[in-house]
Amino acid sequence: MSVEDYCELCDLPKSTCIHGNPPAPPPPPPPRAARVKATPVVRRSSATGSASRASTSAAGSGSRSTAAATAAPARRVPRKWTPPEVFAPVILQVLEDAGGELDQEELFRRLEERVSERLTEADRGTTPEGELRWRYAARRARQALITEGQMTKGRPGVWALA
């Protein structure tokens, strides 16, 4: 090997030196899929579409509120489980009846007695963590009551009124 075959910076042969061999170029990016712009699909039922067109034409150049007022109201989907807001007043009543303070397990027992007929099948199921869903909702109600100032954090395992 001649002197020219060695790197001046690291004294290694240029064939093994990082200075003599530039890094390989990065691989080319994968080809992009061609984007096709989708056109929005507007679907109307024949009854709703004709009714709103009729009410709009009856109003002449009138407002859109007339058409909105004649549209069918949105259907409410029934809840699978009881929301925490339902438990909050019952928790307060149970604590008042008990003198303002109860052990958590005793409170859950009394709370279940009072709301058992309102609990759904899903309420009696468990959360992903394994806790009964209605108990989880009751604990969330407790947190909201603490935030509102109606309950205190108290001691661990004890629920108390403020």
C-alpha positions in Angstrom: 0.0 0.0 0.0 1.2 3.4 -0.7 1.0 6.5 1.5 -2.0 7.7 -0.3 -3.9 4.6 0.7 -3.8 5.6 4.4 -6.1 8.2 6.0 -4.4 11.3 7.3 -6.9 11.7 10.1 -6.9 8.2 11.7 -3.9 6.4 10.1 -6.0 3.5 9.0 -6.2 2.1 5.4 -8.8 4.2 3.5 -10.7 0.9 2.7 -11.5 0.5 6.4 -11.4 4.2 7.5 -14.7 6.1 8.1 -13.1 9.2 6.5 -12.1 7.4 3.3 -15.5 5.6 2.9 -18.4 8.0 3.1 -21.5 6.4 4.7 -23.9 4.7 2.4 -26.7 6.9 1.2 -30.0 6.4 3.0 -32.5 4.1 1.4 -35.1 5.7 -0.8 -38.4 6.4 1.0 -41.1 3.9 0.3 -43.5 4.8 -2.5 -46.5 6.7 -1.4 -49.9 5.4 -2.2 -51.8 7.7 -4.5 -54.3 9.6 -2.6 -57.8 9.6 -4.1 -60.0 12.4 -2.9 -63.2 10.9 -1.7 -66.4 12.8 -2.4 -68.7 13.1 0.6 -71.8 11.0 0.5 -74.9 12.7 1.6 -77.8 10.4 2.3 -81.3 11.5 3.0 -84.3 9.4 3.7 -87.1 10.2 1.3 -89.5 11.2 4.1 -87.1 13.5 5.9 -85.8 15.1 2.7 -89.2 15.8 1.2 -90.6 17.1 4.5 -87.7 19.6 5.0 -87.9 20.7 1.3 -91.6 21.2 1.7 -91.3 23.3 4.8 -88.5 25.3 3.3 -90.5 26.0 0.2 -93.5 26.9 2.2 -91.4 29.4 4.1 -90.4 31.0 0.8 -87.1 32.7 1.3 -87.6 32.2 5.0 -85.2 31.2 7.7 -83.6 27.8 8.1 -84.9 27.6 11.7 -88.3 26.6 10.3 -86.7 23.5 8.6 -84.7 22.7 11.7 -87.8 23.0 13.9 -89.7 20.4 11.8 -86.8 17.9 11.8 -87.3 14.9 14.0 -85.5 15.2 17.4 -82.4 13.1 18.0 -83.0 9.8 19.8 -81.4 9.4 23.1 -79.5 6.2 23.6 -80.2 4.6 27.0 -77.2 4.4 29.3 -75.6 1.1 29.9 -74.7 2.0 33.5 -75.7 4.5 36.1 -73.8 7.8 36.0 -72.0 9.1 39.1 -74.4 12.0 39.4 -77.2 9.6 40.4 -75.1 8.3 43.3 -74.1 11.7 44.7 -77.4 12.6 46.5 -77.8 9.0 47.8 -74.3 9.1 49.2 -75.0 12.3 51.0 -78.2 10.9 52.5 -76.5 7.7 53.6 -73.8 9.8 55.3 -76.3 12.1 57.0 -78.3 9.1 58.3 -75.1 7.6 59.7 -74.1 10.8 61.5 -71.8 12.2 58.8 -69.1 9.5 58.6 -68.9 5.9 57.5 -66.4 3.2 56.7 -66.1 2.8 53.0 -67.3 -0.9 52.9 -70.3 -0.1 55.2 -71.2 2.9 53.0 -71.1 0.7 49.9 -73.3 -1.9 51.6 -75.9 0.7 52.6 -75.7 2.4 49.2 -76.3 -0.9 47.4 -79.4 -1.5 49.6 -80.8 1.9 48.6 -80.1 1.8 44.9 -80.3 -1.9 44.1 -83.5 -1.6 42.1 -82.0 1.1 40.0 -78.8 -0.8 39.1 -78.6 -2.2 35.6 -77.0 -5.4 34.6 -74.0 -3.4 33.4 -73.7 -1.7 36.8 -73.2 -5.1 38.3 -70.5 -5.9 35.9 -66.8 -5.1 36.5 -64.5 -2.4 35.1 -61.3 -3.5 33.3 -59.5 -3.2 36.7 -62.0 -5.7 38.3 -64.1 -3.3 40.4 -67.9 -3.4 40.3 -68.9 -0.6 37.9 -71.5 0.9 40.3 -68.8 1.2 43.0 -66.5 2.9 40.6 -69.3 5.4 39.7 -69.9 6.0 43.5 -66.2 6.7 44.0 -66.3 9.2 41.1 -69.4 10.8 42.7 -67.4 11.1 46.0 -64.6 12.9 44.2 -67.1 15.3 42.7 -68.6 15.9 46.1 -65.2 16.6 47.6 -64.5 19.1 44.8 -67.8 20.8 45.5 -66.9 21.0 49.2 -69.8 18.8 50.4 -67.5 16.0 51.5 -63.9 15.8 52.9 -61.2 13.4 52.1 -61.0 12.4 55.7 -59.1 9.3 56.7 -58.2 6.5 54.3 -61.2 4.1 54.0 -63.6 6.6 55.6 -66.1 8.8 53.8 -67.2 11.9 55.7 -69.4 14.9 55.2 -67.7 18.4 55.2 
